[in-house]
Amino acid sequence: MALSDDERRVLEEMERQLRAASNDVVDIGTRRRINATAVTIGVLIIVAGIGVLLGGIIYRVPFVGVLGFVAMVAGVLIATSRKGSNGTAAPRQSRPTSGGSPRKSTLEDRWERRMGGDL
């Protein structure tokens, strides 16, 4: 079934808009950077915590086992923490919201702008 000139023009316009908007949908602006030093220290603390936990089990000292478990949890927290290069936690960016919702995602904002004809 052949398309009319008007349908073909509308289809081409839709394709152009889709290609132009494809960069707008995928936003990788705030990537999480891996801090190799924190991961290494965290893994070492986890391994040491496992050793202390096993030592507490072998020698039947529950307090030592609990300390080993606490060390493992601390190692996981250190390995997965978000730290900047200067050692401070990365601040979260809060955007002013419009309307009554407390917080909107960027995708929702873009969708509303697109439906409103702003894009």
CYANA upper distance limits for C-alpha pairs under 8 A (distance plus 0.5 A):
  3 LEU  CA      7 GLU  CA      6.39
  3 LEU  CA      8 ARG  CA      6.47
  4 SER  CA      8 ARG  CA      6.59
  5 ASP  CA      9 ARG  CA      6.59
  6 ASP  CA     10 VAL  CA      6.74
  7 GLU  CA     11 LEU  CA      6.57
  8 ARG  CA     12 GLU  CA      6.66
  9 ARG  CA     13 GLU  CA      6.68
 10 VAL  CA     14 MET  CA      6.68
 11 LEU  CA     15 GLU  CA      6.73
 12 GLU  CA     16 ARG  CA      6.72
 13 GLU  CA     17 GLN  CA      6.74
 14 MET  CA     18 LEU  CA      6.58
 15 GLU  CA     19 ARG  CA      6.65
 16 ARG  CA     20 ALA  CA      6.63
 17 GLN  CA     21 ALA  CA      6.52
 18 LEU  CA     22 SER  CA      6.46
 19 ARG  CA     23 ASN  CA      8.17
 20 ALA  CA     24 ASP  CA      8.15
 21 ALA  CA     25 VAL  CA      7.05
 22 SER  CA     26 VAL  CA      7.44
 23 ASN  CA     27 ASP  CA      7.95
 24 ASP  CA    110 ARG  CA      8.33
 25 VAL  CA    107 LEU  CA      7.40
 32 ARG  CA     82 ARG  CA      8.34
 34 ILE  CA     39 VAL  CA      8.36
 35 ASN  CA     39 VAL  CA      6.83
 35 ASN  CA     82 ARG  CA      8.41
 35 ASN  CA     83 LYS  CA      7.78
 36 ALA  CA     40 THR  CA      6.58
 37 THR  CA     41 ILE  CA      6.66
 38 ALA  CA     42 GLY  CA      6.39
 38 ALA  CA     78 ILE  CA      6.54
 38 ALA  CA     79 ALA  CA      5.65
 38 ALA  CA     80 THR  CA      8.26
 38 ALA  CA     81 SER  CA      8.21
 39 VAL  CA     43 VAL  CA      6.56
 39 VAL  CA     78 ILE  CA      7.57
 39 VAL  CA     79 ALA  CA      4.60
 39 VAL  CA     80 THR  CA      7.52
 40 THR  CA     44 LEU  CA      6.73
 40 THR  CA     79 ALA  CA      7.69
 41 ILE  CA     45 ILE  CA      6.69
 41 ILE  CA     75 GLY  CA      7.89
 41 ILE  CA     78 ILE  CA      7.95
 41 ILE  CA     79 ALA  CA      7.51
 42 GLY  CA     46 ILE  CA      6.64
 42 GLY  CA     74 ALA  CA      8.10
 42 GLY  CA     75 GLY  CA      4.60
 42 GLY  CA     76 VAL  CA      6.41
 42 GLY  CA     77 LEU  CA      7.93
 42 GLY  CA     78 ILE  CA      5.65
 42 GLY  CA     79 ALA  CA      4.88
 43 VAL  CA     47 VAL  CA      6.69
 43 VAL  CA     75 GLY  CA      6.73
 43 VAL  CA     76 VAL  CA      7.90
 43 VAL  CA     79 ALA  CA      7.28
 44 LEU  CA     48 ALA  CA      6.66
 44 LEU  CA     75 GLY  CA      7.97
 45 ILE  CA     49 GLY  CA      6.45
 45 ILE  CA     71 ALA  CA      6.93
 45 ILE  CA     72 MET  CA      6.92
 45 ILE  CA     74 ALA  CA      8.04
 45 ILE  CA     75 GLY  CA      5.42
 46 ILE  CA     50 ILE  CA      6.72
 46 ILE  CA     71 ALA  CA      7.00
 46 ILE  CA     72 MET  CA      4.84
 46 ILE  CA     73 VAL  CA      7.93
 46 ILE  CA     74 ALA  CA      8.23
 46 ILE  CA     75 GLY  CA      5.44
 46 ILE  CA     76 VAL  CA      7.37
 47 VAL  CA     51 GLY  CA      6.85
 47 VAL  CA     72 MET  CA      7.94
 48 ALA  CA     52 VAL  CA      6.72
 48 ALA  CA     68 GLY  CA      8.10
 48 ALA  CA     71 ALA  CA      8.07
 48 ALA  CA     72 MET  CA      8.21
 49 GLY  CA     53 LEU  CA      6.48
 49 GLY  CA     67 LEU  CA      8.10
 49 GLY  CA     68 GLY  CA      4.72
 49 GLY  CA     69 PHE  CA      6.61
 49 GLY  CA     70 VAL  CA      7.95
 49 GLY  CA     71 ALA  CA      5.34
 49 GLY  CA     72 MET  CA      5.32
 50 ILE  CA     54 LEU  CA      6.58
 50 ILE  CA     68 GLY  CA      6.61
 50 ILE  CA     69 PHE  CA      7.74
 50 ILE  CA     72 MET  CA      7.24
 51 GLY  CA     55 GLY  CA      6.56
 51 GLY  CA     68 GLY  CA      7.73
 52 VAL  CA     56 GLY  CA      6.64
 52 VAL  CA     64 VAL  CA      7.15
 52 VAL  CA     65 GLY  CA      6.88
 52 VAL  CA     67 LEU  CA      7.80
 52 VAL  CA     68 GLY  CA      5.17
 53 LEU  CA     57 ILE  CA      6.82
 53 LEU  CA     64 VAL  CA      7.09
 53 LEU  CA     65 GLY  CA      4.66
 53 LEU  CA     66 VAL  CA      7.44
 53 LEU  CA     67 LEU  CA      7.67
 53 LEU  CA     68 GLY  CA      4.79
 53 LEU  CA     69 PHE  CA      6.67
 54 LEU  CA     58 ILE  CA      6.54
 54 LEU  CA     65 GLY  CA      7.43
 54 LEU  CA     68 GLY  CA      8.46
 55 GLY  CA     59 TYR  CA      6.53
 55 GLY  CA     64 VAL  CA      7.91
 55 GLY  CA     65 GLY  CA      7.61
 56 GLY  CA     60 ARG  CA      6.09
 56 GLY  CA     61 VAL  CA      5.38
 56 GLY  CA     62 PRO  CA      6.49
 56 GLY  CA     63 PHE  CA      7.77
 56 GLY  CA     64 VAL  CA      5.27
 56 GLY  CA     65 GLY  CA      4.82
 56 GLY  CA     66 VAL  CA      8.50
 56 GLY  CA     68 GLY  CA      8.30
 57 ILE  CA     61 VAL  CA      7.02
 57 ILE  CA     62 PRO  CA      7.58
 57 ILE  CA     65 GLY  CA      6.75
 61 VAL  CA     65 GLY  CA      7.15
 62 PRO  CA     66 VAL  CA      6.71
 63 PHE  CA     67 LEU  CA      6.77
 64 VAL  CA     68 GLY  CA      6.75
 65 GLY  CA     69 PHE  CA      6.80
 66 VAL  CA     70 VAL  CA      6.67
 67 LEU  CA     71 ALA  CA      6.62
 68 GLY  CA     72 MET  CA      6.79
 69 PHE  CA     73 VAL  CA      6.84
 70 VAL  CA     74 ALA  CA      6.65
 71 ALA  CA     75 GLY  CA      6.60
 72 MET  CA     76 VAL  CA      6.84
 73 VAL  CA     77 LEU  CA      6.78
 74 ALA  CA     78 ILE  CA      6.62
 75 GLY  CA     79 ALA  CA      6.55
 76 VAL  CA     80 THR  CA      6.63
 77 LEU  CA     81 SER  CA      6.34
 82 ARG  CA     89 ALA  CA      6.42
 82 ARG  CA     90 ALA  CA      6.84
 83 LYS  CA     87 GLY  CA      6.23
 83 LYS  CA     88 THR  CA      6.18
 83 LYS  CA     89 ALA  CA      5.06
 83 LYS  CA     90 ALA  CA      6.31
 84 GLY  CA     88 THR  CA      6.02
 84 GLY  CA     89 ALA  CA      6.30
 84 GLY  CA     90 ALA  CA      6.05
 97 THR  CA    101 SER  CA      7.83
 97 THR  CA    102 PRO  CA      7.29
 97 THR  CA    103 ARG  CA      6.59
 97 THR  CA    104 LYS  CA      7.19
104 LYS  CA    108 GLU  CA      6.82
104 LYS  CA    109 ASP  CA      7.30
105 SER  CA    109 ASP  CA      6.94
106 THR  CA    110 ARG  CA      6.70
107 LEU  CA    111 TRP  CA      6.60
108 GLU  CA    112 GLU  CA      6.69
109 ASP  CA    113 ARG  CA      6.74
110 ARG  CA    114 ARG  CA      6.51
111 TRP  CA    115 MET  CA      6.63
112 GLU  CA    116 GLY  CA      6.50
113 ARG  CA    117 GLY  CA      6.75
113 ARG  CA    118 ASP  CA      5.61
113 ARG  CA    119 LEU  CA      6.77
114 ARG  CA    118 ASP  CA      6.15
114 ARG  CA    119 LEU  CA      5.54
